[in-house]
Amino acid sequence: MFTDARGLTLTTSSEAAAGHFSAAIDDYLDYRLSASAKIKMALDEDPDFVLALYFRTCFLQMLETGAVLPKVNAAVGEMKGRLASVTPRERAHVMALEAWAQGDIIGACRLWEDILAEHPLDILALKLHHYLTFWTGRSYAMRGGVARALPAWNADTPGYASIQGMYAFGLEECGEYAAAERWGREAVERNGEDLWAIHAVAHVLEMQGRTAEGVKWLDFSEDRWAGRNPFIGHVWWHGALFNLSQGNYDAALSLYDERMCAVNSKFYVDMQNQVSLLKRLELRGVEVGDRWEALADHGETRIDDHILAFNDVHFCLALAAAGRSDSAQRHISSMAAFGDIDSGWTASTMAATTVPLCQALVAYEAGNYGGTCDILWPLKDDITAIGGSHAQRDMFAQILCDAALRDGRFAMARSLYSERVSLRPSSRMNWQYYADALDGLGEAGAAAAARIQAAAAPEPAA
């Protein structure tokens, strides 16, 4: 047996395989495409290396499509045949992957938590736990997973910057912005290649409305991130949001066309990024041309593919925005049926959250703004179960706000925009629409005061 970079036992007969495995983890933490090749090198050295096979299968599972499940399940079966010879920690990893493949995301997370209670330096368990708690919207679980392991780490532990970046993001999603920014910037200072830490700081700047700073924070050349996996498209998405808030619509569209669409657009995160940006552009009155068509074409292929609720919502929105209401309705019917027959986390969100949210989006795209309000208003505070971040889910809040104004529900709009100007007073758009709602209610003096605030707001996009 050998050990990884943090001293954890690896059941392998090959020192070279152990070295390749540790190098693959490093590349995975930096979102490098080379991680898969290094796992292959580890398995070439030792084909019986269970944790390397597990890691390779995790990459497959992270494609988040049912199309890969036969291969994932076959690999899990192969690994289970070798568990008698591995450590309890490695055995628990395989059991977590099996739960994940079966849709039991919470069960998988609990197994990784069990591993971390015994082995807080298991950075692979920590990163995978971080990943899946994110897709369930459980921000306190995401922050807690890192916080419980953190005392075992120090600046000399390999991978410490990645732990800092994960902790920064967990803090940000729990609203602890000052601490999140401090941890995130320290992580970037320690490892300037850490996309997750860069992304965590971007989230802080987004949530605080510091979008001019955000434009500068993500002012990297495309070549700067060569060799990264499709997560880089999400970083460019943040850059596009910052430009959007600053009124730089051409720059946002350029990021969409030249960077976000330059990566594998069939990867689920890319689909989310692209759908979300196009809709936000349209909410600001920007024409996006025929860009919905390619996204809807892909959405057609995922109608019965229910792995992440967050994916389902974006596939459905792409179909509806492209005018394919029949396909969107088929997608909704498929989600409802999946919720009836499956017992996993994604299925559990369907009836209460995912299906009605999709119904609201279809209503909005059909111009049924009253129907949109009727569904989204009672649902607005209960959509975290679909996963994603606060920044990502804000698109649904923006759609509800727009629908309320369009349908003349000015009291509802005033309530919604009161919240938005309280939480993000830097946004000119928030103040202007707040003023519109006040005008609709006949509150001319308050509307005039809101427009004064809008004129002074540092985020100029209207």
Buried (B, 14 or more C-beta within 10 A) or exposed (E): EBEBBBEBBBBBEBEBBBBBBBBBBBBBBBBBEBBBEBBBBBBBBBEBBBBBBBBBBBBBBBBBBBEBBEEBBEBBEBBBEBBEEBBEBBBBBBBBBBBBBBBBBBBBBBBBBBBBEEBBBBBBBBBBBBBBBBBBBBBEBBBBBBBBBBEBBEEEBBBBBBBBBBBBBBBBBBEBBEBBBBBBBBBBEBBEBBBBBBBBBBBBBBBBBBBBBBBEBBEEEEEEBEEBBBBBBBBBBBBBBBBBBBBBBEBBBBBBEEBBBBBEBEBBBBBBBBBBBBBBBBBBEBEBEEBBBBBBBBBBEBBEBBBBBBBBBBBBBBBBBBBBBEBBBBBBEBBBBBBEEBEBBBBBBBEBBBBBBBBBBBBBBBEBBBBBBBBBBEBBEEBBBBBBBBBBBBBBBBBBBBBBBBBEBBEBBBBBBBBBBEEBBBBBBBBBBBBBBBBBEEBEEBBEBBBEBBEEBBBBBB
